[in-house]
């Protein structure tokens, strides 16, 4: 048993509680290795009709993958036959995401509070994503020298217009109303009713129709409207500015726009890793036309190349270790990022 992942059966319901509240339920390798076999077993168990996943502690569903542990392991000597940590972590995390993406039963993520990076990998790929008024949703990877992974190259381009490009490049945060507009959230339920949702799913009559329809019907009985999306009010600007074929084009379009929102967005992009921005834009453009299972292979390549680059360790230092928020990117400007360096991040790996 892994104390960081609590696994329960409540009649026809399998319940997962991510239980690292002090780490905002960040997903580490041990948690991945506990979740994967449990989900596989429940998928094959005829008495399990649905899976519910939630976070403990009241502050977060899952604040992301444990990239700090990955950064600490980069460059460390390996014992004979030992697999590099970054290789094992991302391969197994992406394998878990793929299992959820193809899950044959209702997979209900109760997304309450912070959900970033790897948290979207645990939720976006499932059939039902129930958000609360406390949701803080983001893919902040360009700020730590990475890229929006866990399938981000697949689901971000499928958000309305260029909203996914905007979110993936800037790391901007979205709330519950934004999540409904984006298509991330399948329902909005007030925080105080989440336990009632779990109870209702546990006592539902699953013989009344297809399991996914039963889950949708139960959840809809608790759903409310989250209000108007602030992000959607910028949809036209986002589509104009983020349709460009290069980061430089996007910055130029934002400068032409000249609004306070556009200037703030330009400033945000200026703080991100220049290499990550260029890699991410290419990833998102590729992801428009790739099926998910092919995109996963691309992201695995990116994970291995990007974590080996100095920007990853520097981003982790600046944001998660020293927390000075002053990363020294290498190279420090977009003009110095060579096309060959971006191309190299997409090269095959063992």
N, C-alpha and C positions, 0 to 999 in steps of 0.2 A: 504494500500500500504506500502511495505517495501522499504525504499530508498536504501537499500543495494542490492536489486535485482530489476533491471529494466525489465519490461515485455512489449513487443510490438507485434503488429500484422502488418505485411507488406504483405497484400494480402494473398497468400497461405502459407506464412512463419511466424512462431512464433519465436521471437528473445528474448533471455535472455542475459542480461549483468550483470555479477557479479560486484557490484559497491562499493567495499571497498578497493580502491587503496592504501590507507595509510597502510592497513593491508595486502597488497598483495592479496586482495580478499579472505582471509581465510574464510572458511565456518563456520558460527555460526548457532545456533539452529533456530534463527529467519529466516535466509536465507533458511534453510532446510524447514521450515514450510511455506515459501512463494513459494518455487519451487515445492514442491510435488503436491499441488492441481492444480497448473497451468499446469504441465505436464499431470496430469490425465485428466484435462478438454480438453487440446489440442489433446490428444490421441483419445478422443471420438468425436471431432469436425470434421465433414466431409470436411469443407473448409480448414482446416489446413493440409498441405501436408508434412511439415517437420519442425523440430525445430533446431535452431542454438543457441549455447551457447558460449559466449566469456567473456573475462575479461576486465575491465576498467583500465585505467591508463598507459598502455604501458609497464609495468614491469613484470606482472604476469597474467597467466590464473587463477590459484588458488594455493596458497602456502600451502594448507592443511586444515584440520579441526581445529577448534579453541580449541586445546587441553589445551591451557593456562587457558581458562575458566573452562574446566573440572577439571584441577588440583586445581584451586582455590576453587571449590565447594566440593572437597573430604573432608569428615569429618565434614562438616558444619552441624549444627542442622537443622532439617526439621520441617516445620509446620505440624500439624496433616493432614494426608492424602496426603502430598506432596511427589511426586516421586523423588528419588535421581537424580541429574542432569546427572550423568554419564549414568544412565540407560536410561533416555529419549534421551539424545544426540545420543548415539551409536545406539539405536534401530531405531530412526527416520532417522539417516544418512544412516544406512545400508538398511533401507526400501526404501529410495530414490535411492540408488545404484541399488537395485533390480528392481525398477520401470524402471530405465534406461536400465538395462540388458535385460529386456523383452519388451522394447518399440516397439510398432507395426509400427512406422513410422521412417523415417530417422531422426537420432539424430546426428547432426554435431557439434563436439566440435572444435572450432578454438583455438588451444593451442599455444599461443604466449608468450614466456618468461618462467617464473618459473611455474612449475607444479610439486607439491610434495604431497605425502600422499593423503589426501582427494580430491585433484585435479585430481588424477588418478581415484578415484571413480566416479567423475563427467564426465570423458572423456572415460576411457578405456572400459566401459560397453556399450557405444553407438556404432552406426553402422559406423560412419565416424569420424576419428581423424586426423584433418589437422594441421600439425605442421609447424613452421617457423624456419628460421635460428637462431632465438634467444632462442630456446627451452633449458630449463634446467630441466631435468626430474630426479626425485629421490624418493625413499621410505626410508626416514632416521630414521624410528621409533626405531630401536635398540639403537640409540644414545640418546633417551629420555625415555628409560625403557619401551617401548611398543613393538609392532610387526607390520609387514606390513599388515594393515587391509584393509578395503573397498574393499574386494575381492582379495587382494594380494595373499592370499593362493591359489586362483584359477588361476589368470592370470600369476603370476610369474613362476610357474612350466611349463607353456605352452610357455614360451619364449624358444629360441633355446638352446639345451643342458642344461648346468647348469648355464646359464647366469642369470636366475631369482633367483637362490639360491645366487649367488654372489651379485646381486643388493640388495636383501632383507636383507642379513646379514650385508653388508658393508655400505649400504646407498650411494653407489657410484653414481655419476651424469652422465647422458647420454645426448648427444646432438641430433640434428635432424637426422643425419646420423645413429647414434646408434639406434634411435627410429624406423627408417625404417627397419633396420636389425632385431631388436627384434620382429617386428610385431605390435608394439604399434601404430605407425603412419600408416594410410592408404594412406596419400598423404603429400607431402611437397610443400608448397606454400610460396613465399617470403612475408615477413611481409607487404610490401607496397601494396600487392594485396588482402589483406583480405577483405577490404570493397567492392572490386569489386566482390569477391566471394559471399558475402551476397546479393549484388544487383542482380547478375545473378541468384541466387536461387530464389529471390523474383519475377523475371519476367519469370522464366522457364515455359515451356509448360508441365505441369504435366500429361497431357492426353496422352503422347507419349509412355508410358510404365509403368512398376512397379515403384513406387516412389523411392525405393532404387536405381534402375538403373538410373533414371533421376538425382538424387543427385550425383551419382558417375560420370556420364557423364559431368555434369556441373563442378564439382570440377576438373576433369582431364584436362579440358581446361586451367586451371591455374597452373597445377602441374609442378614442375621442380625436377631435381635430387639433393639431398643434398650432394653428394660426398661419399667417402669411410668412413665406420664406424671404428673409432679407437678401439672401444670395440671389434669388430669382429676379429681384429688382435690378440687378446688374447684368442680367443674361445677355442683353444686346451688346453691352460694352465688352463683356467677356468674349463673346463670339467674334466681335470685330478684332480685338487685340490679340487673342490667343490662337488665331487660325494660321499664324505665320509658320513658315517652314524652318525658321531658325530662331534661337533666343534673341539674336540681334534684331530680327524682324519684329518680334513681340515687344521688345523694349522700345523700338521706334514707334510702333503703333500706340503704345501707352503714352509716349511723349506727345504724340499728335492729339490724343484724346484730351489731355490737359486737365482732367477733373481731379478733385482731391483723392477720389478712389484710385484713379490711375497712377497718380504720383506716389501714393502709399504703396501700391502694388509694385511699382518700379523700385522703390526703396527696399521692399522685401526681397525681390529677386536679387538685388545687389548684395545681400547678405549671404546668399546661398553659395554652395560650392560651384564654381564655374563648370568644372568637369561634370558634376552630377546633373546640372541643368541640361547640358548638351546630351548626355547619355539618356536622361529621362525623356527628353522630347523625342529622341529617336525611338526609344522603347514604346512610348505612347502612340506614335504614328505607326509603328510596326503592328502594335496590338490591335489596331482598328480592324485588320483583316485576318488575323490569326485566330484559329480556334483555341480555346483555353489550354488543351493538352499540349499543343505546340508552344504556346506562349510560356508555359511553365519551364520548358527546357531553355528558352532564351533567358528567363529570369535566373535560372540556376547558374548559367554562364556568367551573367552579370554579377551575381552574388560573390562568386569566387574571385573575379577580377577586381571588383570594386573594394572588397574588404582587404585586398592586398595592397591597395594604393594608399599613400600617406594621408589623403583627405579623410579617410574613414577614421583612422585613429585620432587625427586632429579634431574632427567633428565630435567624436565621443568625449575627448578631453574637454573641449570648450563647453559642451552642452550638459554632459552628465557627470563628469569627474570634477574638474576645477570650477565649472559653472560660471566662467567669466564671460561667456557669450561672445568671445572675440577669437574665432578660429582664424588661423593663418593658412589659407588655402594654397595648394601647390598644383598647378600654377594659379596665381592670384587673380587673373583677369580672363575674360572670355576670349580676348584676342590671342592669348597665349595657349589656349587649348587647341591642340592640333587635331585635325580630322582623323589622323592615324591613331591617336590615343583613344578617341571615342570608338573607332572601329575595333581596336584591340579588346575593348571591354565585351564585345559580342562574339569573340572568337571561341571555338569549341574548347572544352576542358575535359580531362579524363573522366 
